[in-house]
């Protein structure tokens, strides 16, 4: 659902503007909700009890950390300037040591997504 251009445009927004698109008046994901207001039922958009799906990412990452190491050698996220140089390698090194899994999961997904849209 996210075009390849979306994150690049969001990253290019001046910081103040980007923040207003994400948060306003205590509302989160303002731009997304505004874009969906003519598509999604108002009752759905008004819900505040929704929780995101939490996959068993810790088990998946710890069990396959060696399979991800090739991503660190030529990181698309680092080349594009989304991450500082060495971030992917440091993240992968931290997984077996008990690093918080949320950030590694997001970093690896960003890396894989950039590889998918770039090919």
C-alpha positions as CSV (number, residue, x, y, z in Angstrom):
1,X,0.0,0.0,0.0
2,X,3.0,2.3,0.3
3,X,4.5,3.5,-2.9
4,X,8.2,3.7,-3.3
5,X,7.9,7.5,-3.3
6,X,6.1,7.8,0.0
7,X,9.0,7.5,2.4
8,X,11.2,9.6,0.2
9,X,8.6,12.4,0.2
10,X,8.0,12.1,4.0
11,X,11.8,12.3,4.6
12,X,12.0,15.4,2.4
13,X,9.3,17.3,4.3
14,X,10.6,20.0,6.6
15,X,10.7,18.6,10.1
16,X,7.8,20.8,11.4
17,X,5.6,19.9,8.5
18,X,6.3,16.2,8.7
19,X,5.4,16.2,12.4
20,X,2.1,18.0,11.7
21,X,1.3,15.3,9.2
22,X,1.8,12.6,11.8
23,X,0.5,14.3,15.0
24,X,-2.1,17.0,15.5
25,X,-4.4,17.8,18.4
26,X,-3.6,14.5,20.1
27,X,-4.4,12.6,16.9
28,X,-1.9,10.2,15.4
29,X,-1.3,9.4,11.7
30,X,-3.1,12.6,10.7
31,X,-2.2,12.5,7.0
32,X,-3.2,8.8,6.7
33,X,-6.6,9.3,8.4
34,X,-7.3,12.4,6.3
35,X,-6.5,10.5,3.1
36,X,-8.8,7.7,4.1
37,X,-11.8,9.7,5.3
38,X,-13.7,9.2,2.0
39,X,-12.7,5.5,1.7
40,X,-13.0,4.1,5.2
41,X,-16.1,4.2,7.3
42,X,-16.1,6.9,10.0
43,X,-16.8,4.4,12.7
44,X,-13.6,2.6,11.8
45,X,-11.5,5.8,11.7
46,X,-12.9,6.8,15.1
47,X,-11.8,3.6,16.8
48,X,-9.1,4.0,19.4
49,X,-9.0,0.5,20.8
50,X,-7.1,-1.0,17.9
51,X,-3.8,-2.8,18.6
52,X,-1.3,-3.7,16.0
53,X,-0.4,-7.3,15.2
54,X,2.7,-8.4,17.0
55,X,4.5,-11.2,15.1
56,X,7.0,-13.5,16.9
57,X,9.8,-11.4,15.6
58,X,12.2,-12.1,18.5
59,X,12.2,-15.8,17.7
60,X,12.4,-15.2,14.0
61,X,15.3,-12.8,14.2
62,X,17.3,-14.8,16.8
63,X,16.9,-18.0,14.9
64,X,18.0,-16.6,11.6
65,X,20.5,-13.8,12.4
66,X,23.2,-15.4,10.3
67,X,21.0,-15.4,7.3
68,X,20.6,-11.6,7.5
69,X,24.3,-10.7,7.6
70,X,24.6,-10.2,3.9
71,X,22.4,-7.2,4.2
72,X,25.0,-5.3,6.2
73,X,27.7,-5.5,3.5
74,X,25.7,-3.3,1.0
75,X,22.9,-1.7,2.9
76,X,20.4,0.1,0.6
77,X,19.0,2.0,3.6
78,X,22.5,3.3,4.5
79,X,23.3,4.2,0.8
80,X,20.0,6.1,0.5
81,X,20.8,8.1,3.7
82,X,17.9,6.7,5.8
83,X,20.4,5.1,8.2
84,X,23.9,6.0,9.4
85,X,26.7,3.9,8.0
86,X,27.2,0.7,10.0
87,X,23.7,0.7,11.5
88,X,22.6,-2.5,9.9
89,X,25.8,-4.3,11.0
90,X,25.6,-3.0,14.6
91,X,21.9,-4.0,14.7
92,X,22.6,-7.5,13.6
93,X,25.5,-7.9,16.0
94,X,23.1,-6.9,18.9
95,X,20.4,-9.4,18.2
96,X,22.1,-12.4,19.8
97,X,23.2,-10.3,22.7
98,X,19.6,-9.5,23.6
99,X,19.1,-6.2,21.9
100,X,15.6,-4.8,21.8
101,X,14.0,-6.6,18.9
102,X,11.6,-3.8,17.7
103,X,14.3,-1.7,16.1
104,X,16.1,-4.6,14.4
105,X,12.8,-5.8,13.0
106,X,12.0,-2.4,11.5
107,X,15.5,-1.9,10.2
108,X,15.5,-5.3,8.4
109,X,12.1,-4.7,7.0
110,X,13.2,-1.3,5.6
111,X,16.3,-2.8,4.1
112,X,14.3,-5.6,2.4
113,X,11.6,-3.2,1.2
114,X,14.2,-0.9,-0.4
115,X,15.8,-3.9,-2.1
116,X,12.4,-5.0,-3.4
117,X,11.4,-1.6,-4.8
118,X,14.9,-0.9,-6.2
119,X,15.1,-4.0,-8.3
